[in-house]
Amino acid sequence: MNQGLSGGSEADRPWSRRGYEERPALLDGAVLWTRTAAGPAAERPVLPDGCMDLIWADGSLLVAGPDTRAYVPGEFAARYAGIRFAPGDAPGFFGVPAHELRDRRVALGALWGEAEARRLGERIAEAPDPAAALEALALSRAAAPDPLLRAVVARLAAGRAVAETAEAVGLGARQLHRRSLDAFGYGPKTLARVLRLQRALALVRAGVPYAEAALRAGCADQAHLARETRALAGTTLSAYAASVAAKSETPLPSGSRTTA
C-alpha cells in the first residue's frame, strides 16, 4: 500500500477527493492521513488510540498529544495532512515526553521554536503534495523505534496482562509505568484499555455483534465494553455504530479532523 512521495495523476492525489483518507507511511509503523473539509458538518469525536500526530493545517503545524478521552475540536482549516506516529515513537521526534502533551493540541512552534515551525509550515504549503512533504519531514527527523516499547505495545494490543508484559520485557511494574508515561502519555493499564477499545470498535465496525466483539477484544462482557465506550469514547455502542453506518467513513485518528 505504500506509495512514493510523488507521481501519479491528479486524481490519485489526496487533495483531489473530499473527506478523510489514510495510507501506511514510509516511516515504519506510521500512518499518513489527509482531510479536505467539505463545509459545516456534524462533529464526530476523535477517539483515544495511543498515538500522537503531527498535523499540517493550511500552513500551520500542530501537535496532537495522546488522548485519554474523546476529543472534539472545531473546524479551523480547509486542508489537512497528518502523520500518526506508532505508539511510543513520537516523543523521540518531538523531543518531549508524551505525558507533557497528554490531552493537548499545541503549535509545533511551542516545541521547536516559532521561526523553525513557520519555515517548515511554509515549505510544506509550497510543495506540490503537502502530505508527501509532511511525510518527508517525519522521515528526515524521526528517531529509531525502541524495540522494548514496540514489544510492550504488541503484547498489550494482543490482550496480554500488564504484569505479564512487564515481566516479558524485563521491567518492574514501576519501571514500566515510568517508561509508559514518557512514551505513550499514560500508564500501561490505560494504554491497554485504549488498545482494547480500539480492537472492540474495529469489530463493531466490521458488523460483529456487540457481545461477541466484547469477548473477542478481551472485555468481560458486553456491559464491560459499553462502560469502556462511554468512559473513553464519550458515547454509547449503539450511537457509535449508528454514526459509522451513517457516515461510511474511516474512523479518524488522534489528531485528524473529526467531522465525518
Buried (B, 14 or more C-beta within 10 A) or exposed (E): EEBEBEEEEEEEBBBEEEBBBBBEBBBBBBBBBBBBBEEEEEBBBBBBBBBBBBBBBEBBBBBBBBBBEBBEBEEEBEBBBBBBBBBBBBBBBBEBBBBBBBBBBBBBBBBBEEEEBBEBBEBBBEBEBBBBBBBBBBBEBBEEBBEBBBBBBEBBBEBBBBEEBBEBBEBEEEEBBBBBBBBBBBBBEBBBBBBBBBBBBEBBBEEBEBEEBBBEBBBEEBEBBBEBBBEBBBBEBEEBBEBBEEBEBBBBBBBBBBBB
